[in-house]
Amino acid sequence: MVLGTPFVVALLIYKWCRRHLSTYDSIEEFLESQNNFMPIRYSYSEIWKMTKGFKDKLGEGGYGSIYKGKLQSGRLVAIKMLDKSKAIGQDFINEVATIGRIHHMNVVQLIGFCAKGPNRALIYEFMPNGSLDKYIFSLEERIPLSVEKIYEISLGMARGIEYLHRGCDMQILHFDIKPHNILLDENFTPKVSNFELAKLYPIDNSIVSLTAARGTLGYIAPELFYKNIGGVSYKADVYSFGMLLLEMASKRKNFNALVNHSSQIYFPT
């Protein structure tokens, strides 16, 4: 018996819907299980009003787009709208599960979220001075960071990372410490952000398991990239932090995509 094209199309649509509905159910189950720790949940219509119809875009990337918004209280926020592929995956759960329950002056605060059908949004405190990379790499005219300010920012980043590793009930390994993921408030206080790659582990786990490498070239620790080097631990974040400090001191990127030898990724000249 030969199946017609309409039947095949209907079967594909059925499988797609079943897979996505299952994912939506899993996310709802996760949110319900974490109810006591959750930030505020907003509807999609409330997100629309906050952003005035997504009028002011702050930036975009592989995760989706970020818009400037305002709460009813008048507080400014940054709203990350996840694209459709990220919205139904682990990235949304990762961010809500990690920073949704913690508060530290050097970790960006997740104020709320939206989870309605395929629409996923994460609402953060607004960081008026943007990300650190704009100040250590950009040739545009900006307020220069003094040596004292760079030192203060470095200490703040270290405190935020240490809190993630040791200050919570579970250790949070970020796995993507880099200038783009360090945001600066109006006083240039640094805050660790973007927890899409983060993982939660028991606090007493000195070595953790990963199924695949995660991170950004130029910052990723060797043990995350090469399985035969050794076990993965919180030290992977410490390595990334060290690479970031090198860039802050030299004001140039460590990673050069044109290098001929992989060792130059980890030992830049």
Secondary structure, 3 states (H helix, E strand, C coil): CCCCHHHHHHHHHHHHHHHHHHHHHHHHHHHHHCHHHCCEECCHHHHHHHHCCCCCEEEEECCEEEEEEECCCCCEEEEEEECHHHHCCHHHHHHHHHHCCCCECCECCEEEEEEECCEEEEEEECCCCCECHHHHCCCCCCCCCCHHHHHHHHHHHHHHHHHHHHCCCEEEECCCCCHHHEEECCCCCEEECCCCCCEEEECCCCCECCCCCCCCCCCCCHHHHCCCCCCECCHHHHHHHHHHHHHHHHCCCCCCCCCCCCHHHHCCC
